[in-house]
Amino acid sequence: MIKTQHLTKRYESLTAVDGVSFEVSPGEVLGFLGPNGAGKTTTMRMLAGFITPTSGTASICGHDVIEDPLGAKAALGYLPEGAPVYGEMTVAGFLGFIADLRRLEGARRRERLGHVIERLQLRAVLDQTIDTLSKGFRRRVGLAQAIVHDPPVLILDEPTDGLDPNQKHEVRALINDMARDKIIVISTHILEEVEAVCSRAVIIARGRIVADDTPARLAARSRYHNAVSLKLEQPTQLAAARAAVAALPAVAEVEVSEREARLTALPRAGASILTAVAELASARGFRLEDLRLESGRLDEVFRGITA
């Protein structure tokens, strides 16, 4: 597993990471969240052995990152922020270089290089130098070097940064495939990413952990948990629908988007309002384009926790 205990990093008067403790077990995909400057990247760099902690401990698969750095790094695949690579190398040359560093040989080397090249769709750019690649392709090369040796632990700092929607989908599918038998930590500020691939989320603010739960349970803290959203086919019905929905006893508040012709009804604490809203819409003849129950909004919870 990954294990940190009271992990701390200070820079003179600045405490970037302040007593962070958590564990991650095989099969977990941990989203490590926080606003800019919260200490996410510093924590990832300490786990990866790039920064020495001021105090506290961290270990990868039982290897202390300070006492046994080579053992810890052998078990780790790391995609750092910005994915620094050698721009003058071709993609094929760079991946071969990483395979040498990871001591991959023979059939195993060929199998792993072939796997990452195909999985990350790099074959078309193998002979290009890295500094000629788009940002998205450079990010894919960075991810390829992190997984080429099939490590049991992956630490990925903003893994989909710079990718288009299709590429993001492919990388998320890859993470989901790998999650069955690996420990994966994803440092990100993209909440959509957490909901798409993470089984657990740790939120850090001002260097300290302020929340640790599943994305679903965090979203359930939102005031939009069990809210009902309805989009009207006829915007002229918006005012009447708002007044009717607001009059329901279990509805605490109604938000309106005139541009989308959408109402969002927020329930009173503990109330369930989906059936009542649906029956009201039918009885009043409101023509609906869609009607849905919200699970909660992680972005609202994130702002509330980290503000």
C-alpha positions as CSV (number, residue, x, y, z in Angstrom):
1,M,0.0,0.0,0.0
2,I,0.8,3.7,0.1
3,K,1.1,4.9,3.6
4,T,1.9,8.4,4.9
5,Q,2.1,9.4,8.6
6,H,2.2,13.0,9.6
7,L,4.0,13.9,6.4
8,T,5.1,17.5,6.5
9,K,7.1,19.9,4.3
10,R,8.2,23.4,5.4
11,Y,10.0,26.0,3.4
12,E,11.3,28.5,6.0
13,S,8.1,30.2,7.2
14,L,5.8,28.4,4.7
15,T,4.3,25.1,5.6
16,A,3.3,23.5,2.3
17,V,2.2,20.2,3.7
18,D,1.1,20.0,7.3
19,G,0.9,16.5,9.0
20,V,-0.8,14.6,6.2
21,S,-1.7,11.0,7.0
22,F,-3.5,8.5,4.8
23,E,-3.3,5.0,3.4
24,V,-4.2,3.6,0.0
25,S,-4.8,-0.1,-0.7
26,P,-4.7,-2.2,-3.9
27,G,-7.8,-1.7,-6.0
28,E,-8.4,1.9,-4.8
29,V,-8.2,4.9,-7.1
30,L,-7.7,7.9,-4.8
31,G,-8.5,11.3,-6.1
32,F,-6.2,13.8,-4.3
33,L,-8.0,17.2,-4.5
34,G,-7.3,20.7,-3.5
35,P,-7.2,24.3,-4.8
36,N,-4.0,25.7,-6.3
37,G,-1.3,26.0,-3.6
38,A,-3.0,23.5,-1.3
39,G,-0.1,21.1,-1.2
40,K,-1.2,18.4,-3.7
41,T,1.9,18.4,-5.9
42,T,4.3,18.8,-3.0
43,T,2.7,15.6,-1.4
44,M,3.0,13.7,-4.7
45,R,6.7,14.7,-5.0
46,M,7.5,13.5,-1.5
47,L,5.8,10.2,-2.2
48,A,7.8,9.9,-5.5
49,G,11.1,10.7,-3.7
50,F,11.7,14.0,-5.5
51,I,11.3,16.1,-2.4
52,T,12.6,15.2,1.1
53,P,10.0,15.6,3.9
54,T,10.7,17.9,6.7
55,S,9.2,15.4,9.1
56,G,6.9,12.4,9.0
57,T,7.1,9.2,6.9
58,A,5.9,7.9,3.6
59,S,6.2,4.4,2.2
60,I,5.4,2.6,-1.1
61,C,4.6,-1.1,-0.9
62,G,6.5,-1.2,2.5
63,H,9.6,0.7,1.1
64,D,10.3,3.9,3.0
65,V,10.9,6.7,0.5
66,I,13.8,8.0,2.5
67,E,15.3,4.8,4.0
68,D,14.8,2.6,0.8
69,P,14.4,5.0,-2.1
70,L,15.3,2.6,-4.8
71,G,12.8,0.0,-3.6
72,A,10.1,2.6,-3.4
73,K,10.8,3.9,-6.9
74,A,11.0,0.4,-8.4
75,A,7.4,-0.2,-7.3
76,L,6.2,3.2,-8.6
77,G,5.1,4.7,-11.8
78,Y,5.0,8.5,-11.6
79,L,3.6,11.1,-14.0
80,P,4.7,14.4,-12.7
81,E,3.1,17.8,-13.4
82,G,4.1,18.9,-16.8
83,A,5.5,15.4,-17.6
84,P,9.1,16.6,-18.3
85,V,10.7,14.6,-21.1
86,Y,13.7,14.8,-23.4
87,G,12.4,16.9,-26.3
88,E,15.3,16.1,-28.6
89,M,14.5,12.3,-28.4
90,T,12.1,10.5,-30.6
91,V,9.1,8.9,-28.9
92,A,10.5,5.5,-29.7
93,G,14.0,6.4,-28.4
94,F,12.6,7.9,-25.2
95,L,10.4,4.9,-24.4
96,G,13.4,2.6,-25.1
97,F,15.5,4.7,-22.8
98,I,12.9,4.4,-20.0
99,A,12.7,0.6,-20.6
100,D,16.5,0.4,-20.1
101,L,16.2,2.4,-16.9
102,R,13.5,0.0,-15.7
103,R,15.7,-3.0,-16.7
104,L,13.2,-4.5,-19.1
105,E,14.7,-7.1,-21.4
106,G,13.8,-9.6,-24.1
107,A,10.2,-10.6,-24.6
108,R,9.0,-8.7,-21.6
109,R,10.5,-5.5,-22.9
110,R,8.9,-6.0,-26.3
111,E,5.5,-6.9,-24.8
112,R,5.5,-3.9,-22.4
113,L,6.6,-1.4,-25.1
114,G,4.1,-2.7,-27.6
115,H,1.4,-2.5,-24.9
116,V,1.9,1.1,-24.0
117,I,2.4,2.2,-27.6
118,E,-0.9,0.6,-28.7
119,R,-2.9,1.5,-25.6
120,L,-1.9,5.2,-25.8
121,Q,-2.1,5.3,-29.6
122,L,1.5,6.4,-30.1
123,R,2.5,4.4,-33.1
124,A,1.9,7.2,-35.6
125,V,4.4,9.5,-33.8
126,L,7.1,7.0,-32.8
127,D,9.7,8.6,-35.1
128,Q,8.8,12.2,-34.2
129,T,11.0,14.1,-31.7
130,I,9.0,14.9,-28.6
131,D,9.4,18.6,-28.9
132,T,7.4,18.5,-32.1
133,L,4.4,16.8,-30.5
134,S,1.2,18.5,-29.4
135,K,0.6,18.9,-25.7
136,G,-1.8,16.0,-25.8
137,F,0.7,13.6,-27.3
138,R,3.4,14.7,-24.9
139,R,1.0,13.9,-22.0
140,R,0.4,10.5,-23.5
141,V,4.1,9.9,-23.8
142,G,4.5,10.9,-20.1
143,L,1.8,8.4,-19.1
144,A,3.4,5.7,-21.2
145,Q,6.7,6.1,-19.4
146,A,4.9,5.8,-16.0
147,I,3.3,2.5,-16.8
148,V,5.8,0.8,-19.1
149,H,7.2,-1.4,-16.3
150,D,3.7,-2.3,-15.1
151,P,4.2,-1.0,-11.5
152,P,1.9,-1.9,-8.6
153,V,1.6,1.8,-7.7
154,L,0.8,4.8,-9.9
155,I,0.9,8.4,-8.9
156,L,-0.5,10.6,-11.7
157,D,-0.4,14.4,-11.4
158,E,-3.1,15.8,-13.7
159,P,-3.1,12.8,-16.1
160,T,-5.6,14.3,-18.6
161,D,-4.1,17.8,-18.7
162,G,-4.1,19.0,-22.3
163,L,-6.1,16.1,-23.7
164,D,-9.2,16.5,-25.8
165,P,-12.5,14.9,-24.7
166,N,-11.9,11.7,-26.7
167,Q,-8.4,11.3,-25.3
168,K,-9.6,12.0,-21.8
169,H,-12.1,9.2,-22.2
170,E,-9.4,6.8,-23.4
171,V,-7.1,7.7,-20.5
172,R,-9.9,7.3,-18.0
173,A,-10.8,3.9,-19.5
174,L,-7.1,2.9,-19.1
175,I,-7.1,4.0,-15.5
176,N,-10.2,2.0,-14.8
177,D,-8.7,-1.1,-16.5
178,M,-5.5,-0.8,-14.4
179,A,-7.4,-0.1,-11.1
180,R,-8.3,-3.8,-10.6
181,D,-4.8,-4.8,-9.3
182,K,-3.0,-1.5,-8.7
183,I,-2.9,1.4,-6.3
184,I,-3.6,4.6,-8.1
185,V,-3.4,8.1,-6.8
186,I,-4.6,10.9,-9.1
187,S,-3.8,14.5,-8.1
188,T,-6.3,16.8,-9.8
189,H,-8.4,19.8,-9.6
190,I,-10.9,18.5,-12.2
191,L,-13.9,17.3,-10.2
192,E,-15.3,15.5,-13.3
193,E,-12.2,13.3,-13.3
194,V,-12.8,12.3,-9.7
195,E,-16.4,11.3,-10.4
196,A,-15.4,9.4,-13.5
197,V,-12.6,7.2,-12.1
198,C,-12.0,7.6,-8.4
199,S,-13.4,5.3,-5.7
200,R,-12.2,7.6,-2.9
201,A,-11.4,11.3,-2.6
202,V,-9.1,13.1,-0.2
203,I,-9.4,16.9,-0.2
204,I,-6.5,19.0,1.0
205,A,-6.5,22.7,1.8
206,R,-3.8,24.9,3.3
207,G,-1.6,21.8,3.5
208,R,-4.0,19.7,5.6
209,I,-6.6,17.0,4.8
210,V,-10.0,18.4,5.3
211,A,-12.1,15.5,3.9
212,D,-11.7,11.8,3.1
213,D,-14.7,9.9,1.7
214,T,-16.1,8.4,-1.5
215,P,-17.1,10.9,-4.2
216,A,-20.8,9.8,-3.8
217,R,-20.8,10.5,0.0
218,L,-19.0,13.8,-0.5
219,A,-21.6,14.8,-3.2
220,A,-24.4,13.9,-0.8
221,R,-23.2,16.8,1.5
222,S,-24.4,19.2,-1.2
223,R,-27.6,21.1,-0.8
224,Y,-28.4,19.8,-4.3
225,H,-28.5,16.2,-3.0
226,N,-31.9,14.8,-4.0
227,A,-32.8,18.0,-5.8
228,V,-35.1,17.6,-8.9
229,S,-34.2,19.3,-12.1
230,L,-36.8,19.8,-14.9
231,K,-36.4,21.4,-18.3
232,L,-39.5,22.7,-20.0
233,E,-40.2,22.4,-23.7
234,Q,-42.1,25.7,-23.6
235,P,-40.2,28.6,-21.9
236,T,-43.5,30.5,-21.5
237,Q,-44.6,28.0,-18.8
238,L,-41.5,28.8,-16.7
239,A,-43.0,31.3,-14.3
240,A,-46.1,29.2,-13.7
241,A,-44.0,26.1,-13.1
242,R,-41.7,27.9,-10.7
243,A,-44.7,29.1,-8.6
244,A,-46.3,25.7,-8.5
245,V,-43.2,23.8,-7.6
246,A,-42.2,26.4,-4.9
247,A,-45.6,25.8,-3.3
248,L,-45.0,22.1,-2.6
249,P,-44.5,21.6,1.1
250,A,-41.3,19.6,0.9
251,V,-39.6,22.1,-1.5
252,A,-37.2,24.5,0.3
253,E,-36.1,26.6,-2.7
254,V,-36.4,26.8,-6.5
255,E,-33.6,28.0,-8.8
256,V,-34.4,29.1,-12.3
257,S,-32.3,29.2,-15.5
258,E,-34.2,31.2,-18.0
259,R,-31.7,30.6,-20.7
260,E,-32.2,26.8,-20.4
261,A,-35.8,27.0,-19.4
262,R,-34.9,24.8,-16.4
263,L,-36.0,24.7,-12.8
264,T,-34.1,23.1,-10.0
265,A,-36.2,22.3,-6.9
266,L,-34.1,21.9,-3.7
267,P,-35.8,19.7,-1.0
268,R,-36.2,20.5,2.7
269,A,-33.8,18.5,4.9
270,G,-34.4,14.7,4.5
271,A,-37.3,15.2,2.1
272,S,-37.9,13.3,-1.2
273,I,-39.6,15.4,-3.8
274,L,-39.2,13.6,-7.1
275,T,-42.6,12.0,-7.1
276,A,-44.4,15.1,-6.0
277,V,-42.7,17.3,-8.7
278,A,-43.4,14.7,-11.4
279,E,-47.0,14.4,-10.4
280,L,-47.4,18.2,-10.3
281,A,-45.9,18.6,-13.7
282,S,-48.3,16.0,-15.2
283,A,-51.4,17.5,-13.4
284,R,-50.6,21.1,-14.5
285,G,-49.8,20.1,-18.1
286,F,-46.2,21.3,-18.0
287,R,-44.4,19.8,-21.0
288,L,-41.0,18.5,-20.0
289,E,-37.9,17.9,-22.1
290,D,-36.3,16.1,-19.2
291,L,-36.8,15.4,-15.5
292,R,-34.0,14.1,-13.3
293,L,-32.9,13.5,-9.7
294,E,-29.6,15.1,-8.7
295,S,-27.1,13.1,-6.6
296,G,-25.4,16.3,-5.4
297,R,-22.8,18.6,-6.8
298,L,-19.2,17.9,-5.8
299,D,-18.0,21.3,-6.9
300,E,-20.3,23.0,-4.4
301,V,-19.0,20.7,-1.6
302,F,-15.4,21.3,-2.7
303,R,-15.8,25.1,-2.5
304,G,-17.5,24.9,0.9
305,I,-14.7,22.7,2.3
306,T,-11.8,24.5,0.9
307,A,-13.0,28.2,1.1
